[in-house]
Amino acid sequence: MSFLSAHPLQPFWNLAAAPIQATALNIALTRDVFGHLQQPTGAAEAADSLGLEPGQAEALLELLWSMGLLTRYHGTAEPLFQTSSLAQQYFMESSDHNCREAWQFRYASLQRSSQLMADQFQLSNPDDEAGHAPFTAGGSWATAARVQIGQEQSIVAAPALMQALTQLEELPTQGRFLDLGGGPGFLAIALARQFSALRGTLFDLPDTAEVAAENIRDAGLSSRICTLGGNIETDDIGSDYDLIICVSVMHFMAAPDLALKKIFQALRPGGIFVSAHALRQNDAASAAEILPFYTPMRLQGRFVPTQADWLTLLEQTGFRHNRCSEVRNTPMAPLQLSLSQR
Ligand SMILES: C[S@@+](CC[C@H](N)C(=O)[O-])C[C@H]1O[C@@H](n2cnc3c(N)ncnc32)[C@H](O)[C@@H]1O
């Protein structure tokens, strides 16, 4: 089941992610990935022959597969990757149709032109704190919650998620909810507005929880939603919740299995856990919607599991009735909304 079609901003999120795909192709051509993958090869073996770390190779090969440049087979132990007929035809030196140098020339010259254009219009490089993605060094979640994630959540994510949540029959509409890693708080605000018998807690890092508290106060909902500042991995997140919602937060957990156990224990028996995260998909077209945005995170060692691995982890934690549906009109890429019961 999937909720709605893509957001009108989708082509523009894609534009922002296109440099990741272009960089991946440039890496592949520079390191002769297509020459090395003439036979179906696993990521570990490819890593060896390409001089990469196994995790690096896996993330790169999966991204190239989603771009139609590799074919992926299901091997017995791990997926196998082989140069696709398209890459064979256009990106191999030995081919009569080789366009490898042509593409790299255009790539480099358009990159230079883009920089020249920015210089001509005196566009400065955003080098201040607000310009950094918060998951890179120097970035701040609280600044992002106030500005960028604030916009994303209030204008795109919260309306999309509310549309999906209100269609879930099992969603508790009274009692206590927790928005774990809730950022600026607009989803918690929307939830409290929609269901007047729900009271909530928003948990996030202390500086970010303060931003949420301001937004909740501005929305006139301080009596129904409280905020709790802390670290999910080390601090108490409360207990006896009827509903826990967690959107795009697990990527940042060093030990996602332990975070899930904590979530499980914080629910009352029978309570509902709704998670919405980008999960890696099995078909190339779906993977192509997600990987340009999430491959850099994988390369930083962040948690971006496959949908199957996520469902297994939920089950191993003790959650029951786990199921996923897709929400397509979210910022950047579709999210998989999973619903589970303690
Ligand atoms: C990508 S944002 C998602 C925010 C919000 N859930 C949304 O969907 O818009 C990730 C959030 O997780 C929070 N976060 C990351 N690591 C955390 C940790 N260890 N403890 C508490 N919150 C954390 C960040 O502060 C941030 O608000």
The ligand as an SDF file (V2000), in Angstrom:
LIG
                    3D

 27 29  0  0  0  0  0  0  0  0999 V2000
   16.3380   14.0510   10.5870 C   0  0  0  0  0  0  0  0  0  0  0  0
   15.8070   14.7450   12.0850 S   0  0  0  0  0  0  0  0  0  0  0  0
   14.1270   14.2170   12.1310 C   0  0  0  0  0  0  0  0  0  0  0  0
   13.2780   15.1310   12.9460 C   0  0  0  0  0  0  0  0  0  0  0  0
   11.7940   14.7960   12.9300 C   0  0  0  0  0  0  0  0  0  0  0  0
   11.5240   13.5020   13.4940 N   0  0  0  0  0  0  0  0  0  0  0  0
   11.2870   14.8920   11.5020 C   0  0  0  0  0  0  0  0  0  0  0  0
   10.9410   13.8740   10.9370 O   0  0  0  0  0  0  0  0  0  0  0  0
   11.2240   15.9920   10.9850 O   0  0  0  0  0  0  0  0  0  0  0  0
   16.5530   13.7340   13.3170 C   0  0  0  0  0  0  0  0  0  0  0  0
   16.2020   14.1640   14.7220 C   0  0  0  0  0  0  0  0  0  0  0  0
   16.7760   13.2200   15.6080 O   0  0  0  0  0  0  0  0  0  0  0  0
   17.3280   13.9190   16.7000 C   0  0  0  0  0  0  0  0  0  0  0  0
   18.4040   13.0950   17.2760 N   0  0  0  0  0  0  0  0  0  0  0  0
   19.4800   12.6020   16.6550 C   0  0  0  0  0  0  0  0  0  0  0  0
   20.2250   11.8840   17.5070 N   0  0  0  0  0  0  0  0  0  0  0  0
   19.5810   11.9250   18.6970 C   0  0  0  0  0  0  0  0  0  0  0  0
   19.8490   11.3670   19.9790 C   0  0  0  0  0  0  0  0  0  0  0  0
   20.9260   10.6220   20.1990 N   0  0  0  0  0  0  0  0  0  0  0  0
   18.9670   11.6240   20.9770 N   0  0  0  0  0  0  0  0  0  0  0  0
   17.8800   12.3890   20.7790 C   0  0  0  0  0  0  0  0  0  0  0  0
   17.5550   12.9190   19.5700 N   0  0  0  0  0  0  0  0  0  0  0  0
   18.4100   12.6950   18.5600 C   0  0  0  0  0  0  0  0  0  0  0  0
   17.8510   15.2190   16.0980 C   0  0  0  0  0  0  0  0  0  0  0  0
   18.0300   16.2150   17.0610 O   0  0  0  0  0  0  0  0  0  0  0  0
   16.7630   15.5250   15.0880 C   0  0  0  0  0  0  0  0  0  0  0  0
   15.7420   16.3270   15.6410 O   0  0  0  0  0  0  0  0  0  0  0  0
  1  2  1  0
  2  3  1  0
  2 10  1  0
  3  4  1  0
  4  5  1  0
  5  6  1  0
  5  7  1  0
  7  8  2  0
  7  9  1  0
 10 11  1  0
 11 12  1  0
 11 26  1  0
 12 13  1  0
 13 14  1  0
 13 24  1  0
 14 15  1  0
 14 23  1  0
 15 16  2  0
 16 17  1  0
 17 18  1  0
 17 23  2  0
 18 19  1  0
 18 20  2  0
 20 21  1  0
 21 22  2  0
 22 23  1  0
 24 25  1  0
 24 26  1  0
 26 27  1  0
M  CHG  2   2   1   9  -1
M  END
$$$$
